[in-house]
Amino acid sequence: MSQLTIEKPWQRWSIRFGVFVAMAILTIPGLWVVLTAFRPNIEVLARPAVWIPQNPTLDNFARLFGLSSEQQGLPVAQYFINSLVISITSTLVAVAIGMAGGYAFARFRFPGKGGLFLAFMLSRTVPGVALSLPLFIIWARLGLIDTSFGLILVYLAVNIPFTIWLTDGFFRQIPVDLSEAAQIDGCTRWQAFWKVEFPLARSGLASAAIFAFLTSWNEYALASQLTRTTASKTMPVGLMDFTAQFTVDWTGMSAMAVLIIIPALVLTFVVQKHLIAGLTFGGVK
């Protein structure tokens, strides 16, 4: 019989140190953006680089909203509303359709089931940038360029296959016997789903919703091609307002990036419990 290997203290601390170093390297770009948002422009251009802001300032955020005399404010509030409406709408619809599709793939047998599921998964392998030109041509002919509705349709096409795949895995982990027992006790198929299966898969659906929302909230490549004016531009596309022909306003761009990061962080912390439960659902038998 093989002996159980006992992890030594130095091995445990070596692993922890390695993870800490890896995470520190991964967080450096984000930390640099946050620090740059509070720097004066002279520190950004300084050589050698100034890592820790010597004179922290909120002027970069003030200039975003037109509260400074140096620069006219940007329509940040409109960009935020556009991003919020597009992200929430596309997320709710994608989760509703994905939940129905995932449940159908997990519980029912029908002709072409395997091929259809494979087609959904293969659609995720196509880079969004590769679709920008054909999407632009089709959307231009349909009159959907520079509209929130057109961008919502694009994000639905991106999020629904992933949501179906994710919810299909969650529903497969729920024993079908629970639904059958509820129907024997007098529940309809819909009541068995809503009162028995849906509560058990709620954490998984929350995880799918979070990923769908963050995908829509942070997406730039397609949004930059399909939006033109303030009426439809999202927050990531608004970052390009800080670029000119020969210069880039790094401090203003970083301040805008911080405003983009904050809602995503708040959402992640609020639903952290459901996110962890959803990702670990079915991991323990």
N, C-alpha and C positions, 0 to 999 in steps of 0.2 A: 504493500500500500504506500502511495506517495504521501510524504509528510507535508503538513500544512506550513507554508512559508510565512514566517512572521516578519512584517515590515519593521525594519530598524528605524530608530528616531532620525538618524542622519539622512536616510532615504526619504522619509516623509518631509523633512525640512528642505531637502534638495528639490523635491517636486514642487513644493509651495514656492520656493524662491524662483524656480524656472517659470512657473505660472505667473508670478508677480512681474518678472522681467518682461515676459511676453505681453501681458496686459498693459504694462507701462509703455511699451513701444507702440502698441495699437492706439493708445489714447493720446499720444503726443500731438498728432495733427489736430484733433478736436480741441485739446487744451490750448494749442497755439492760436486757433481761431477765436476762442473765448477771450484769451488774454489780449489779442489784437483789437478786439472790440472795445477795450477800455484803454487803449494806448493813444497818445497824440500821434499825429502823422509823422513827426520828426523821429520818433522812436522806431517806427516801422521801417523807415529808410536808413536808419543808422547802421554803420559798419564799424566794428563787428556787431552782430545782432544783439539786441537787448532782450534777454529772455523774460525777465520779470519787469513789468511796467514800473518805471520810476516815478511817473506822475499820472496815476490813474485818473481818468476823466469820463464823464457821461455825455460829453459833447457829441460823440458819434451817434448816440441814440437820439439826442435832441435834434440833430440835423435831419434824421430820418423823418421826423414828424413836423419839420418846419419851425421848430422852437429856437432855432439859432439864426442869427443874421447872416451867417456865412453862406448858406445854401438854402434854396427853396426845398420844402419838404416833398417827399415822395408819397404816392397814394398807397401807403403801407396798409391802411385799414381796408381799402378795397381789395388789395391783393390777399389779405388775410381772410376776408369774407369769401372771396372766390375759392380759395383753397379749402376752406372749411365746408362750403356747400358742395363742391365737387367731391371731396374726399368722403364726407359723411354719406352723401347720396349713393355714390358708387359702392361704398362699403356695405350699406344696408341692403341694396339690391343684390350685390354679389353674394352676400351671406345667405339671403333668402333663397336665391336660385341654387347656390352651391349646397345648401343644406338639403334642399329637395333632391338635387341630383346625387349627392353623396348617399342619401338614404335609399334612393332607388337602386344605385349600384350595389349597396351593401345588402339589401333585403330582397330584391326581386331578380328573377331570371327572365331575360328577353333576348330575341335574336340580335346578334351583332353587339352584344354587351362588351365583350373583350376588345373588339376592334374600335368601338366608340370610345371606350375608356383610354385606349392607347392613343387615339387621335387627340383627345384632350391633353394628354401628357406631352405628346410631341409638339403641340402648339406652344408649350412653355420653352421649348428649345430654340425658338426663333428669337434672335435679339430684337428688342424694340426699335433700335436705330435702323435695322434693315427694313422695317415696315414704314418708316417715316415718309418716304417718297410716295409709295402707292397709296398710303393713307391720305396724304396731302392731296393727291389728284382726285381720289374718290370723294373726300370730304368737300373739296372745292366745287365739284359738280353737284353735290347734294346741298350746298349752301351751309355747311356745318363748320367752316373755318371761322375761328374767332368767336366761338360760342361755348358756353359751359356745357350744354347738352352734348355737343360733339366730343368734348374731352371726357365726359362721363361715360359715353359709349365705348371709348377706347379703353378706359380703365376697367370697365366691366369685362371686356374681352380679355384683358390681362389677368384679372383677379379670379374670374369664375372657374377656369380650369384648376388653378391651385386650390381654391376653396373646396371644389368637388373632391379633389384627391385627399385633402386633409380631413374633411368631414366623413368621407367614406371609411377612412381608417378608424375614426372614433366610433362610428356606428357598428363597425365590425367587431369591436371589443365589447359591445353590449350584448349579452346573451339574448337570442331571439325568444327564449323561453319566458322571459319577463313579459314581453308583449303578448305572447300567446296566453299566459296566465291571466293577464288583465282582461283580454277579450273573453276568456271563459267566464270571468266574474261579471261580465255584462258590459264591458267597455266596447265602444266601436273602435275601428282601426285608428281613426283620428284621435280619439280620446286616449287610447293606449300609447300612441306616439307622444301626445302633448303632456300627459300626466306621468308617464313612466320613462320613456326613452329620451325625450328632450331634456328633462332635468339632469339625467346622467351624462349627457353629452354637452351640457351647457359650458363647461370649462373648455372643451375642445372648440366649440363654436366661438367662444370669446377669443381664443388664440387665433382662429382664422380671421376674425374681424380685425384684430390688432394688426396682423400682417397685411391685410387688404388696405386698411387705413394708412399705414405707414408707407406702403407702396405708392398709393395715390398722393399722399402728402409730400413725399420727397422726390417724385418723378420729375425729371427735367427735360430729357431728350425729346420726347414726343410733344410735351406741352410747349416747348420753345418753337416747334414747327407749326403747331395748330392754333396758337394764340397770337394776337397782334396788338390789341389795345388793352387799356386798363379794365375794360368791362369783363374780360375773360382771363387775363394773366394771373398766374398763381404765384405764390411766394418764391419758389425756386427760380422761376423765369424773371421775377423782379430783380434778382441779383445782377442781371445784365445791365440794369440801369446805372450801375456804377462803373461801367467800362466805357471808355472813349477811344478815339482812334489811336492815340499814343500813350494814354495813361489809364491807370486803374486805381480807383479809390478803395484801397484795401481795408481801411478802417471802417468805412461805411458798409462795405460788403460783409465784413466780419460781424458788424452790429446786426445787419439783416439776417445773417446766418444764425446768430444767437436767438433771434426771434422765431426762426423756423424750428430750431432745436427744442425750445422750451415746451411747446404743446406736445411734442412727441415724448419728451421725458416725463411730463406730468401724466400723460395717458398711460405710459408704461408702468409708472409707480402706482397709479390708482388701481390698475387691473393686474398688478404683479402676481397676486395670489392665483387668479384664474389663469394667467399665462403659464406659470410654472406647473399648475395642476394639469393644464391642457397638454403641455409638452411631455409630461411624464405619464399621461393617461395610458393605461394598458402596458406600461413598462414592467409591472410586477404582476406575476400570475398568482 
